[in-house]
Amino acid sequence: MNRRRTAASLALLALLLPLPMVAAGAAAAAPAPPAASADSRVVLPQLPRPTGKFSVGQETLHLVDRSRTDPWAGSGPRELMVTMRYPAQRGTGGPVRPWLTYEEARLLLADRQLEEAVAVESLVGTKAYARSDARPVAGRYPLIVLSPGFTVPRATLTSLAEELASRGYVVAAVDHAYETSGTAFPGGRVLTCLACAKIGSEEGAKQVADNRARDVSFLLDRLTGRHPAWRNAGLIDPGRIAMAGHSIGGSAAVAAMASDPRIRAGIDMDGGVFSPVPAGGLGGRPFMLLGSEESRPGNTGTGEASWDPNWKRLDGWKRWITLDASHHFTFTDWPTMSDQLGLPPLSTLAGARSVDLTRRYVGAFFDQHLKGIPQPLLDGPSPEAPEVRFHTP
């Protein structure tokens, strides 16, 4: 289900599978996972290994913006959970953290009505590669903020985040409170999707994107300010900051660039542009639209959320790229996990290939615009990537 096809549809809020969501709830204490499982459905997917020259370290931040009331709860400060990944020294750090906590995984499967098809332990045990609290490799690196799709957690962008960190970036993947099926917060709290009951139109989706833009600006303040919240903040080069998002996170990338000049470049991965590109553009900063097969020119819905009018307003370097045989969630971890879990495929583009193409084109964009390394891959079709289409409407 592609949320740009019908602008006013709930599909614009991007479901992992075209199934109804379970009812959203408020914060609750997470029940303890079972001590052991003999569930025959348990399969432990492995994400593709990062290809860069660095090992990857990982730390988690809990940030509280006391200057803002949470827009979905209606009370209390705005909170974020952020996974920081960074170039790390080989052989350092502790065990890899779970892809999701037990309760986060249970809620995600229930939200997609997959609890009978997939064991909770399969998501919890999904293999990633970042090492907890690993010693960083000294240096100054560009910062990339990643924002996930609506209702899905930041963990769904793990393959991309680890790849970028292995290539010499600091990556901050953000969970925005009350906008996922379930996110674990300190104190045993699991915040579920209060926003789901309040969003059902383009205007509501714009509210999500604009709120996320404020979240990102607050995050940048806390990472690059005089008293940073992260102990390794010295790794970040504050003059080289960018953002990429999937689905509504892609719209948030537009909104964040429009409001925060610190963000030098952005990518929208198959998200409707619910917070439109300003009429005056983005100050000449580069932007890439990277979409599924259905995101071709003239086929991205109607109204301001469509890519067509927003493409015309982009006033700097820009690309509109789609992948043949792809799906809305091609740009996340889900296709490669789905293949290994034996679920019906979302598209005919294999999961491993989905991850490879996403990493390749997103990485090339940031290498060119944050590191100044020319990337011929972004100049047009390549025989090595026949699935990739460049559009110049």
C-alpha positions in Angstrom: 0.0 0.0 0.0 1.6 3.3 -1.1 0.5 6.4 0.8 1.1 8.7 -2.1 -1.4 7.0 -4.5 -4.4 8.5 -2.6 -3.4 11.6 -0.8 -6.1 11.5 1.9 -5.7 7.8 2.6 -4.3 6.3 5.8 -1.9 4.5 3.5 0.1 7.7 3.4 1.3 6.7 6.9 3.1 3.6 5.5 2.4 0.2 6.9 4.9 -2.6 6.9 2.3 -4.9 5.3 -1.2 -3.9 4.0 -2.9 -5.0 7.2 -4.8 -3.0 9.8 -3.0 -1.7 12.9 -3.9 -2.9 16.4 -5.3 -0.3 18.8 -2.7 2.1 20.1 -2.1 2.4 23.8 -0.1 4.6 26.2 3.0 3.8 28.1 3.1 0.5 29.8 5.6 -1.6 31.7 7.1 -4.3 29.5 6.3 -7.8 30.6 9.3 -10.1 31.1 10.2 -12.3 28.2 9.9 -16.0 28.7 13.0 -17.7 30.1 13.4 -20.0 27.1 11.6 -20.9 23.9 11.2 -24.1 22.1 9.1 -22.4 19.3 9.8 -24.2 16.1 9.1 -21.0 14.2 12.2 -19.4 15.6 14.5 -18.4 12.7 17.3 -15.9 13.4 17.7 -13.6 10.4 21.1 -12.1 9.7 21.4 -8.6 8.3 24.0 -8.1 5.6 27.4 -7.3 7.0 28.6 -3.7 6.6 31.1 -3.3 3.8 33.2 -0.3 4.9 36.7 -0.3 6.3 35.7 0.5 9.9 34.1 -1.7 12.6 30.9 -0.1 14.1 30.3 1.0 17.6 26.8 1.6 19.1 25.4 3.6 22.0 21.9 4.5 22.9 20.8 8.0 24.1 17.5 9.0 25.8 16.9 12.7 25.2 14.3 14.9 26.8 13.2 18.2 25.3 11.7 20.1 28.3 10.9 23.1 26.1 8.2 21.3 24.3 5.1 19.4 25.4 4.7 16.1 23.6 2.1 16.7 20.8 0.5 13.2 21.0 0.4 12.7 24.8 -0.7 16.3 25.4 1.4 16.4 28.5 4.9 15.9 29.6 8.1 16.8 27.6 9.0 15.5 24.2 11.3 12.4 24.4 13.5 10.7 21.8 15.4 7.4 21.8 18.5 7.6 19.6 20.9 4.9 18.5 24.3 6.4 17.8 26.6 4.4 15.5 30.2 5.4 14.7 33.5 4.1 13.3 35.1 1.9 16.0 38.3 0.1 16.8 38.2 -3.6 15.9 38.0 -6.0 18.8 36.5 -3.5 21.2 33.1 -3.2 22.7 30.5 -5.6 24.1 28.0 -7.9 22.6 25.7 -6.7 19.8 22.4 -5.3 21.2 19.2 -7.0 20.2 17.5 -5.7 17.0 14.5 -5.0 19.2 13.6 -5.7 22.8 11.2 -8.6 23.4 8.3 -6.2 24.0 9.1 -4.0 21.0 9.2 -7.1 18.8 5.9 -8.5 20.2 4.1 -5.2 19.6 5.5 -4.8 16.1 4.4 -8.3 15.1 0.9 -7.7 16.7 0.7 -4.4 14.8 1.2 -6.3 11.5 -0.9 -9.3 12.5 2.2 -11.5 12.1 2.3 -13.0 15.6 1.1 -16.4 14.3 3.7 -16.4 11.4 6.8 -15.1 13.1 8.2 -15.8 16.6 9.0 -12.8 18.8 12.5 -14.4 19.3 13.2 -14.2 15.6 13.1 -10.4 15.7 14.9 -10.1 19.0 17.6 -12.4 17.8 18.1 -10.8 14.4 21.9 -10.5 13.9 23.4 -7.1 13.4 27.1 -6.1 13.7 27.6 -3.0 15.8 29.4 -3.5 19.1 28.1 -1.9 22.2 30.3 0.9 23.6 33.2 0.1 21.3 36.1 2.5 21.4 35.8 5.0 18.6 38.4 5.6 15.9 39.7 9.1 16.4 38.7 11.7 13.8 36.0 14.1 12.7 33.2 12.5 10.8 30.0 13.8 9.0 26.8 13.2 10.9 23.7 11.6 9.3 20.3 11.6 11.0 18.0 8.7 10.1 14.2 8.9 10.7 12.1 5.8 10.2 8.6 5.3 8.7 5.5 6.0 10.7 4.6 3.2 13.1 7.9 1.3 12.6 11.0 1.6 14.9 14.4 3.0 14.1 15.7 -0.6 14.1 14.3 -1.0 10.6 17.1 1.1 9.3 19.9 -0.9 11.0 21.5 -2.2 7.8 21.8 1.3 6.3 23.0 2.8 9.6 25.7 0.2 10.1 26.9 0.5 6.5 27.2 4.3 6.8 29.1 4.1 10.1 31.5 1.5 8.6 32.2 4.0 5.7 33.2 6.8 8.1 30.0 8.5 9.3 28.4 9.1 12.7 24.8 8.0 12.4 21.9 9.0 14.7 18.8 6.8 14.2 15.8 8.3 16.0 12.6 6.9 17.5 10.1 9.7 17.9 7.9 9.1 21.0 4.4 7.7 20.4 4.9 7.2 16.7 5.9 3.5 16.6 4.1 0.3 17.4 6.3 0.2 20.5 9.6 1.8 21.7 11.3 1.0 24.9 12.2 4.0 27.1 14.0 4.2 30.4 12.2 3.0 33.5 10.6 0.0 31.9 8.3 2.1 29.8 7.2 1.1 26.4 5.5 3.9 24.5 3.1 2.9 21.8 1.5 4.7 18.9 -0.7 7.4 20.4 -0.3 9.4 17.1 -1.9 6.6 15.1 -5.4 7.5 16.5 -4.9 11.2 15.6 -3.5 11.0 12.1 -5.7 10.4 9.1 -5.1 13.1 6.5 -2.4 15.0 4.7 -2.6 17.7 7.3 -2.1 15.2 10.1 0.9 13.7 8.2 2.3 17.3 7.8 2.0 17.6 11.6 4.1 14.4 12.0 6.8 15.7 9.6 7.0 19.1 11.1 7.2 17.7 14.7 10.0 15.4 13.6 11.8 18.4 12.1 11.7 20.0 15.5 12.9 16.7 17.1 15.9 16.7 14.7 16.8 20.3 15.5 16.7 19.5 19.2 18.9 16.4 18.5 21.5 18.5 16.7 21.5 21.0 19.6 22.2 18.1 22.0 24.9 16.5 19.8 26.8 19.7 18.7 26.1 22.2 21.5 28.5 23.4 24.2 27.4 20.6 26.6 26.7 17.6 24.3 24.5 14.7 25.5 26.8 12.1 23.9 30.2 11.4 25.3 31.7 10.8 21.9 30.2 14.0 20.4 33.7 15.2 19.5 33.6 12.7 16.6 31.0 14.9 14.9 32.0 17.5 12.3 29.2 20.1 12.8 29.8 21.6 9.4 28.9 18.3 7.7 25.4 17.2 8.7 22.7 15.5 6.6 19.5 13.6 7.0 17.7 10.7 5.3 14.3 9.3 6.1 12.0 6.5 5.0 8.4 7.2 4.3 7.2 9.9 6.7 10.8 10.2 7.8 11.6 11.3 4.2 9.0 14.1 4.5 10.6 15.0 7.8 14.0 15.3 6.0 12.4 18.0 3.8 10.8 19.8 6.7 14.1 19.7 8.8 16.1 21.1 5.9 13.6 23.8 5.4 13.8 24.9 9.0 17.4 24.1 9.9 20.3 25.4 7.8 22.7 23.1 9.6 21.5 20.2 7.5 23.5 20.3 4.3 21.9 17.5 2.3 18.9 15.2 2.4 17.2 12.1 1.1 13.6 11.1 1.0 13.2 7.3 0.7 9.8 6.7 -0.8 7.9 9.2 1.4 5.2 11.6 0.4 6.3 15.2 0.8 3.7 16.2 3.3 5.6 19.2 4.5 6.3 20.7 1.1 9.6 22.1 -0.2 9.3 25.9 0.2 8.5 27.9 -2.8 12.0 29.4 -2.7 13.7 26.0 -2.5 16.2 24.6 0.0 18.9 27.2 -0.4 20.6 25.3 -3.2 21.3 22.3 -0.9 21.3 18.9 -2.6 18.4 16.5 -2.2 17.6 13.0 -3.6 14.3 11.3 -4.1 14.8 7.5 -3.9 11.7 5.6 -4.4 9.9 2.4 -5.2 8.7 1.3 -8.6 5.5 3.2 -8.1 7.2 6.5 -7.4 7.7 7.4 -11.0 6.9 11.0 -12.2 3.1 11.4 -12.7 2.4 8.5 -10.5 3.1 9.9 -7.0 -0.4 11.0 -6.1 -2.0 14.4 -6.2 -1.7 17.6 -4.2 1.3 19.1 -2.4 2.4 15.7 -1.0 3.3 14.5 -4.5 6.9 14.4 -5.6 6.0 16.2 -8.9 5.5 19.8 -7.6 8.2 19.4 -5.0 10.8 18.3 -7.5 10.3 21.6 -9.4 11.0 23.5 -6.2 14.3 21.8 -5.4 16.8 24.4 -6.4 20.1 22.6 -5.9 21.7 19.4 -7.1 18.9 16.8 -7.3 18.1 13.3 -8.4 14.8 11.3 -8.8 15.7 7.6 -8.7 13.4 4.6 -8.6 14.1 0.9 -8.4 12.3 -1.6 -10.6 10.3 -4.4 -8.9 10.6 -2.7 -5.6 8.2 -1.9 -2.7 7.6 0.8 -0.2 9.7 -1.1 2.4 12.5 -2.0 0.0 14.7 0.7 1.7 14.6 -0.9 5.1 15.8 -4.2 6.7 12.4 -5.8 6.2 12.9 -7.4 2.7 16.1 -9.3 3.7 14.5 -10.4 7.0 11.3 -11.4 5.3 13.2 -13.6 2.8 14.9 -15.4 5.7 11.6 -15.7 7.7 9.8 -17.4 4.8 7.2 -14.7 4.5 5.5 -13.9 1.2 7.7 -11.4 -0.7 6.7 -7.8 -0.8 8.2 -7.5 -4.3 10.3 -9.5 -6.7 13.5 -7.6 -5.8 15.4 -9.9 -3.5 16.0 -8.7 0.0 19.8 -8.8 -0.2 19.7 -6.8 -3.4 17.3 -4.3 -1.8 19.9 -3.6 0.9 22.8 -3.5 -1.5 21.1 -0.9 -3.8 19.9 1.2 -0.9 23.3 1.3 0.7 25.1 1.9 -2.6 23.0 4.9 -3.7 22.5 6.5 -0.3 26.2 6.1 0.5 27.2 7.6 -2.9 25.0 10.6 -2.3 26.5 11.3 1.1 30.1 10.6 -0.1 29.6 13.2 -2.8 27.9 15.9 -0.8 29.5 15.5 2.6 32.9 14.2 1.7 33.4 15.8 -1.7 34.1 12.5 -3.5 32.6 12.5 -7.0 30.2 9.6 -7.6 29.7 8.7 -11.2 27.0 6.2 -10.0 24.7 9.2 -9.5 25.2 10.5 -13.0 22.9 8.1 -14.7 22.0 4.4 -15.5 24.7 1.8 -14.8 25.0 -1.7 -16.3 25.8 -2.9 -12.7 22.4 -1.7 -11.5 19.8 -2.4 -14.3 17.0 -2.1 -11.7 17.8 1.6 -11.2 15.8 4.3 -13.2 16.8 8.0 -13.3 14.0 10.4 -14.0 14.2 14.0 -15.3 10.6 15.3 -15.4 
